[in-house]
Amino acid sequence: MMDVARLAGVSHQTVSRVINRPESVRPATLAKVRAAIDQLGYRPNLNARALVTDSTRMIGVVTTGSHFQGPASTTAAIEVAARQAGYATLVTALKRESDDAEKEIRDVFDFLIERGVDGIIAVAPQTWIATSAERVTRTVPLVVVADGLAPSERIHVVSVDQELGARMAVGHLLGLGRKHIAHLAGPPDWYDALARARGWRSALEDAGQEAPAMLTGDWSAERGYEVGTEMVARGLPDAVFCANDLMALGMLAALRDQGVRVPEDVAVVGFDDTAGTAFFCPPLTTVRQPFDELGVLCMEVLLRAIDGEAGTTHSISPTLRVRRSSC
């Protein structure tokens, strides 16, 4: 910083203001100092700044299921939003299977806290992650992305309204005159799967329709194909609401291979609006999750938590994308 000050012919305090509060510096001085910074290749020492400010400007992101659309897209959106807010992210992923889940989540939190993160965002679609996180975090603010988790004094909850999205999907099918609407659900230990199943059931009940037995999936296209094949053998419903787009993709393939017409014989709706769903055969009607908006909201809530705000809950709404698989 002293080198920059000498080259620009200003005080080191002025260089500090250019870096931290550029709006307080006259334009001509600002341009002169920035030119000196560029010429010398100067970069602030973040470690030194952290010692002075007691802030590393770094947040931790804990994620699982990174091979699935929802958690991966949410994590990417958080990284972008953090960078725009002037924070770096330290991302760590949990194992897909663990013999001691509580120990693993505790170790992950310790790993992040020891590196001085200012706060943590847990993309926690599975129920055991969120409940374990509540027991082990005591040091830094925590935001959990999990629809259906209750906030606490130390935990802020952010989500896309999964139940609303399911109600949109089922309401769309009911509006088309479909009455027997099956649901291929996600794994029962995922918050999103549970919320989407609640939305499917409540939408049918509100319309005076009896909910059929729920079909359990695992988010994979293979499971969608398997269930679709079984469905043809035992009798087709009017429509199928799949809890994600990959299972819907498998469902469409199975129905096509069995000579079933979509949507004439069976309407199919997915969830997520995964890239490429507009090019499925037929193009897939699906519920779109606003992942970019979700990432921004996570950072806004975390920054307020860092400033001392007590636990809160925030939810944003999805939208329905209607395509040829339903009508």
Beta strands, then each sheet from edge to edge (+ up, - down):
strand 1: 58-63
strand 2: 88-93
strand 3: 119-123
strand 4: 142-145
strand 5: 155-160
strand 6: 181-185
strand 7: 215-216
strand 8: 239-242
strand 9: 267-272
strand 10: 285-288
strand 11: 313-316
strand 12: 319-321
sheet 1: 2+ 1+ 3+ 4+ 5+ 11+
sheet 2: 7+ 6+ 8+ 9+ 10+ 12-
end
